[in-house]
Amino acid sequence: MKLAALDVFVCPACRSDLRLHNASQDGLEILEGRLTCSGCGVVYPITRGVPRFVPTASYAQSFGRQWHWFRGVQMDSVNRTSESEAALCATTGWRDDEFPGRRLLDAGVGAGRFAERAAAKGAEVFGVDLTLAVDAAYRNIGHLSNVHLAQADIFALPMRASTFDLAYSIGVLHHTPDPPTAFARVADTLAPGGKLAVYVYARYGPGHHMSDAIRVVSTRLPLRVSWALAAGAVPLYYLYRIPVVGKACRLALPISMDPRWRWRWLDTFDWYTPTYQTKYLYPEVFRWFRQQGFEVVDLLDGPIRMSGVKSHSQEGTRDRERSDHRLVAS
């Protein structure tokens, strides 16, 4: 953690300022210490360089394990590709010149794949994650001077309201117990005129039905068992590429078909282990934006990616909500 983060971090319980105590530093980094709320007196520890605003990972423990087991797989700086760069651009639609000097929230930072790219573009990035994945992110990008990380709950973000110019949540909201509320909490952190982008799973087509059925069992397995079973995607890929036979296999037991074996293993594990995995239609996600006062909403390629600009005024939001409700109902 860096001292500059105290300009943004607040107590998630009462929204009061935080005071730093017993800090152990290494250069600009505060490695150990305590943050005490000036309002309610709650104490939040700083351990291994990360402030901890939650005691446990709760419903998202699989991601804590996942991003330690696969810490560097999706990092552009490690795999020497531009996959994360391309995914960030495809999800947000933001130009490179929109990042420099902007304060940005990464809601669900994981191992830091997108935060790394946003920081490289010049944004001051604040990444939060509910799980110990944040430790993997700290190992990957915590040394960067314009990156701040915290272990925190997306439903109780330790951030001042209306403080970010940019925010995104890529592949995260659908893994929470209440995605629309999680979206609203992220939107609350944006300043008027700020931009928010999200990517969530789509409910179009029949392809997801079998994986949803398998998840009834797979989400109840010990994580190490799921990790071992997901490794089966590595060799099965070659069977699944056979015409006719492969198509039947993909319908019966969907796996990732990424040509890179580590990505196949990771993606298949990611599909079958999270406790929550809700899928949506475009009008439903569009309504989230309108209900939170976003006046411009863009639909980007690849379901479901959407980006919006937060209105400078909340007037007329109720009328938009009624209109959007009719849109979804139709």
C-alpha angles and dihedrals in degrees: 000000000000126000091240089068090071088074087068108025118088135167107285090211102054104003093238126142121276127230124210120229137177093006121186110198140192106193107304093345122097102210101177135012145093135278113208122196112236090209112042098013097235113156121221118193126226110213130171089358096304129103110229116215095168130053097215142012091244112184096002103060093125090068092055089058094038096057093047093050092045100027099144103026097099099031110114090210090057104039094038094230133113095230095120091043090054093045092050091051093045092051100044105028087211121148120235091247091062093068108058113101093359123128108233135190121212103197104201102015097183109179091343102258096143096032088058091057094044091050091049088056090057104262123138098238127206111190124190131184132175093219140056086267082097088073090057088050090050091053090049103041110357091105092064112107094223097049126091122181134193138174102232145140117260088219091057105030114187092223133112113254118258093011105122130079093196135021136172138178111195118189093341114091094066089059094061126089092243113025097179091054092044088053091051092051091053091046090053090065093058122098117229108282090025122137128235127188130185140182120200134166118272128232095208122123131006098277096099098052097084094045089049089053092049090050090065086072103025095057089059096054123098109266094241090055090051090047090054094045092048088056085069087075089071098070096024088067090078093052091047091056093063111105116255094355091058093049091053091048092050090053094046098043114010117208134168111279095200108141091226111084097215092051091048091053093046096045094047091050089048092054098051108035112053116102092225128039113160122179127209147196123233096251091054094055091041088058091056089060095046094047090055093051103260109158099190119043123179125196111214131199118281119040123297110010119130136167131190145180118233114237121245087222131040093207113124094022093119091054090050091050091055091048093048091048089058090048093055094042091054 
